[in-house]
Amino acid sequence: MLEILTSLNHDSSIYVRKSVGNNLKDLTKYMPEKILNLIEDWLNNKEKLDAKGQQNLVWTIYHALRWLKAKKPEYHEKIKKLVGENYLLYYDEKKNRRALPPQQ
């Protein structure tokens, strides 16, 4: 199943990407380490994608990490390493998706 999700992780259709993200979100409840390692592999291989594919991949990853971000603070360090601190601080699907960190 993870191979299928991997092949669809940067699909041009928002519906496909949302489905991939939702499936991964559900899997993080049972095997968070395995899913975080899979996401790390995706990010390490993202240079093979064009710019739009990379953008789609990142959106899928953000969508997949929602549950871990909200419910499992013990994984916040690994998430921060993978997608950056701004995801933990500012990305919230229910609120402002485009929030930017404050300027210093």
Sine and cosine of phi, psi and omega as CSV:
sin_phi,cos_phi,sin_psi,cos_psi,sin_omega,cos_omega
0.00,0.00,-0.62,0.78,-0.01,-1.00
-0.90,0.43,-0.50,0.87,0.06,-1.00
-0.91,0.41,-0.64,0.77,0.03,-1.00
-0.91,0.41,-0.71,0.70,0.03,-1.00
-0.88,0.47,-0.60,0.80,0.03,-1.00
-0.90,0.43,-0.65,0.76,-0.02,-1.00
-0.94,0.34,-0.35,0.94,-0.04,-1.00
-0.96,-0.28,0.03,1.00,-0.15,-0.99
-0.90,0.43,-0.33,0.94,0.00,-1.00
-0.83,-0.55,0.41,0.91,-0.02,-1.00
-0.83,0.55,0.49,-0.87,-0.03,-1.00
-0.96,0.28,-0.34,0.94,-0.02,-1.00
-1.00,0.09,0.81,-0.59,0.04,-1.00
-0.88,0.47,-0.53,0.85,-0.01,-1.00
-0.92,0.39,-0.64,0.77,0.03,-1.00
-0.92,0.38,-0.73,0.68,-0.01,-1.00
-0.89,0.46,-0.63,0.78,0.02,-1.00
-0.90,0.44,-0.64,0.77,0.03,-1.00
-0.91,0.42,-0.68,0.74,0.05,-1.00
-0.88,0.48,-0.73,0.69,0.01,-1.00
-0.88,0.48,-0.67,0.74,0.02,-1.00
-0.91,0.42,-0.65,0.76,0.05,-1.00
-0.89,0.46,-0.70,0.72,0.02,-1.00
-0.91,0.41,-0.63,0.77,0.03,-1.00
-0.85,0.52,-0.70,0.71,0.03,-1.00
-0.90,0.44,-0.63,0.77,0.00,-1.00
-0.93,0.36,-0.48,0.88,0.02,-1.00
-0.90,0.43,-0.34,0.94,0.03,-1.00
-0.94,0.33,-0.45,0.89,-0.09,-1.00
-0.94,-0.35,-0.48,0.88,-0.02,-1.00
-0.60,-0.80,0.91,0.41,-0.09,-1.00
-0.88,0.47,-0.63,0.77,-0.01,-1.00
-0.89,0.46,-0.69,0.72,-0.01,-1.00
-0.89,0.45,-0.67,0.75,-0.01,-1.00
-0.94,0.34,-0.64,0.77,0.05,-1.00
-0.90,0.44,-0.60,0.80,0.07,-1.00
-0.92,0.39,-0.62,0.78,0.06,-1.00
-0.89,0.46,-0.71,0.70,0.02,-1.00
-0.89,0.46,-0.62,0.78,0.06,-1.00
-0.88,0.48,-0.66,0.75,0.07,-1.00
-0.88,0.47,-0.68,0.73,0.03,-1.00
-0.86,0.52,-0.71,0.70,-0.03,-1.00
-0.93,0.38,-0.56,0.83,0.03,-1.00
-0.93,0.36,-0.39,0.92,-0.03,-1.00
-0.95,-0.30,0.20,0.98,-0.09,-1.00
-0.94,0.35,-0.31,0.95,0.01,-1.00
-0.90,0.44,-0.32,0.95,0.03,-1.00
-0.96,0.28,-0.23,0.97,-0.03,-1.00
-1.00,-0.09,0.40,-0.92,0.13,-0.99
-0.97,0.25,0.04,-1.00,-0.08,-1.00
-0.87,0.50,-0.68,0.73,0.00,-1.00
-0.92,0.39,-0.63,0.77,0.05,-1.00
-0.89,0.46,-0.64,0.77,0.05,-1.00
-0.90,0.43,-0.67,0.74,0.03,-1.00
-0.89,0.46,-0.68,0.73,0.04,-1.00
-0.89,0.45,-0.65,0.76,0.02,-1.00
-0.88,0.48,-0.73,0.69,0.00,-1.00
-0.88,0.47,-0.65,0.76,0.04,-1.00
-0.87,0.50,-0.70,0.72,0.01,-1.00
-0.88,0.48,-0.67,0.74,0.00,-1.00
-0.90,0.43,-0.71,0.70,0.04,-1.00
-0.85,0.53,-0.67,0.74,-0.01,-1.00
-0.91,0.42,-0.60,0.80,-0.03,-1.00
-0.95,0.30,-0.48,0.88,-0.10,-0.99
-1.00,0.02,0.05,1.00,-0.06,-1.00
-0.82,0.58,-0.74,0.67,-0.09,-1.00
-0.92,0.38,-0.70,0.72,0.03,-1.00
-0.88,0.48,-0.65,0.76,0.01,-1.00
-0.88,0.47,-0.68,0.73,-0.10,-1.00
-0.99,0.17,-0.58,0.81,-0.20,-0.98
-0.92,-0.39,-0.29,0.96,-0.12,-0.99
-0.78,-0.63,0.99,0.16,-0.02,-1.00
-0.89,0.46,-0.33,0.94,0.02,-1.00
-0.92,0.40,-0.27,0.96,0.04,-1.00
-0.99,-0.16,0.03,1.00,-0.05,-1.00
-0.88,0.48,-0.60,0.80,0.02,-1.00
-0.89,0.45,-0.70,0.71,0.01,-1.00
-0.91,0.41,-0.66,0.76,0.04,-1.00
-0.89,0.45,-0.68,0.73,0.01,-1.00
-0.87,0.49,-0.64,0.76,0.03,-1.00
-0.90,0.43,-0.63,0.78,-0.05,-1.00
-0.97,0.24,-0.78,0.63,-0.15,-0.99
-0.87,-0.50,0.02,1.00,0.09,-1.00
0.99,-0.14,0.38,-0.92,-0.04,-1.00
-0.92,0.39,-0.52,0.86,-0.04,-1.00
-0.88,0.48,-0.49,0.87,0.06,-1.00
-0.88,0.47,-0.72,0.69,-0.01,-1.00
-0.92,0.39,-0.57,0.82,-0.09,-1.00
-1.00,0.09,-0.63,0.78,-0.25,-0.97
-0.84,-0.54,-0.32,0.95,-0.04,-1.00
-1.00,0.07,0.87,-0.49,0.08,-1.00
-0.56,-0.83,0.91,-0.41,-0.10,-0.99
-0.85,0.52,-0.55,0.83,-0.05,-1.00
-0.98,0.19,-0.30,0.96,-0.05,-1.00
-0.92,-0.38,-0.68,-0.74,-0.08,-1.00
-1.00,0.09,0.95,-0.30,-0.01,-1.00
-0.93,0.38,-0.41,0.91,-0.10,-1.00
-0.96,-0.26,0.34,0.94,-0.01,-1.00
-0.89,0.46,0.64,-0.76,0.01,-1.00
-0.93,-0.36,0.48,-0.88,0.04,-1.00
-0.91,0.42,0.46,-0.89,0.03,-1.00
-0.89,0.46,0.59,-0.81,0.03,-1.00
-0.98,0.21,0.69,-0.72,-0.02,-1.00
-0.96,-0.28,0.00,0.00,0.00,0.00
